[in-house]
């Protein structure tokens, strides 16, 4: 590997594998990291004919428990693509870690706008922004209407006790990450565990937000990315997560993840909730619990991401330097306020 090759890719071995397993792939191949993801690594792969594809693999180190499962992502893509869901076309899966240090898969490259922030939607009119926000909810409701058994995902995970399992998983992983000062997160965990609502089953994406979607110029969703956290569980967890990321002008606390939604034209959180309820037919009166849960989970994930970047096991996309300079309100403190407002502490 040369100094210019991205971390996590053994160019010669991966090139041989691509030529043998991806239909139409023509050497030579070039690899470059796609910035934006903070967990699994995504690379832009350009072949000798100029065709662009995407490759996904886990971080080069710091992998905890069941996190970063490439086969899980692959199963969801291959199940949902034939069902008509907007996901990248899955092309090939490599189950041999000897090729580049971990299992990986290749999918079609979807060339659209991935709106990680307001700058990404500067060229969109308010009407396009409105349509994009409506599409976000339409696609989420469509996903939650897919029956796991109907697409071959019925056995991929347990269907009961989703929130309890998530609370257990993320508490364990944040402690394994070595992050300091976890007393507040533990207190929020205990409060959420003591007030788990009645749950319903379905497919859960796990990180559904505009920054994990690709949009056409008219605001239509082209593809949903980043299925590493996908499982079976309570679909309201996806709505709660989306709402926790959905910034509005004048908000006093930051979103769990930055996004474009504070730009003029996007629907409000209340409008998202109403639209989802109408399209899904689900009862959403207890959504505040799932927003609080999302805040807590975000704090746990953030601690793990920070640990991986500062340990140097992620691709060098400049985010480590950003983390070192970060200041401001911590998501753990916001999660505590959210459960306090619910009367749980």
Secondary structure by P-SEA (a helix, b strand, c coil): cccccccccaaaaaaaaaaaccccccccbbbbbbcccccbbbbbbbccccccbbbbbccccccccccccaaaaaaaaaaaaaaccccccccccccccccccccccccccccccccccccccccccaaaaaaaaaaaaaaaaaaaacccccccccccccccaaaaaaaaaaaaaaaaaccccaaaaaaaaaaaaaccccccccccccccccccbbbcccccccccccccccccccaaaaaaaaaaacccccccccccccccccccccccaaaaaaaaaaaaccccccaaaaaaaaaaaaaaaaaaaaaaaaaccccccaaaaaaaacccccaaaaaaaaaaaaccc
